[in-house]
Amino acid sequence: LISDESIHQEMLLYWYQNTSHYLHNKYQAKISMIFDSFWQNQSNGAVFVLKFKGSSTESECDQNRLEDFLGSFMNEIAKYLPS
């Protein structure tokens, strides 16, 4: 979801994570969780929602900052999620 208000831009990034699956569709995430419950005896899951604000004039700089942040975020959050 990208909301553009003149110069300022907001971006909402979300995904679901079940055990070792990264999914963007809530129905696929639910089906994956059901299958994991039966075959792996686990029903772990998490929903991540990140909201970013930037300017449309510096979109390439914002994109680089977002990629750097997500790389650091995923490395850090992996310590707390089951594998």
QUIKAHU-V818944 format. One record per residue. RES is the residue in one small letter. OMEGA is omega in radians with two decimals (none if undefined). Layout:
res | omega
RES | OMEGA
RES | OMEGA
This chain:
res | omega
l | 3.09
i | 3.11
s | -3.07
d | 3.08
e | -3.09
s | -3.05
i | -3.08
h | -3.09
q | 3.08
e | 3.10
m | 3.11
l | -3.12
l | 3.14
y | 3.06
w | 3.11
y | 3.09
q | 3.06
n | 3.14
t | -3.13
s | -3.12
h | 3.00
y | -3.04
l | 3.10
h | -3.12
n | -3.07
k | 3.12
y | 3.06
q | 3.13
a | 3.14
k | 3.12
i | 3.11
s | 3.14
m | 3.12
i | 3.12
f | 3.10
d | 3.13
s | -3.12
f | -2.99
w | -3.13
q | -3.12
n | 3.11
q | 3.03
s | -3.14
n | 3.09
g | 3.12
a | 3.04
v | 3.11
f | 3.09
v | 3.13
l | 3.14
k | -3.11
f | 3.05
k | 3.12
g | 3.10
s | -3.11
s | -3.14
t | -3.13
e | -3.02
s | 3.14
e | 3.08
c | 3.11
d | 3.13
q | 3.12
n | 3.11
r | 3.12
l | 3.12
e | 3.09
d | -3.14
f | -3.11
l | 3.08
g | 3.11
s | -3.12
f | -3.10
m | 3.08
n | -3.10
e | -3.08
i | 3.14
a | 3.13
k | -3.02
y | -3.11
l | 3.09
p | -3.14
s | none
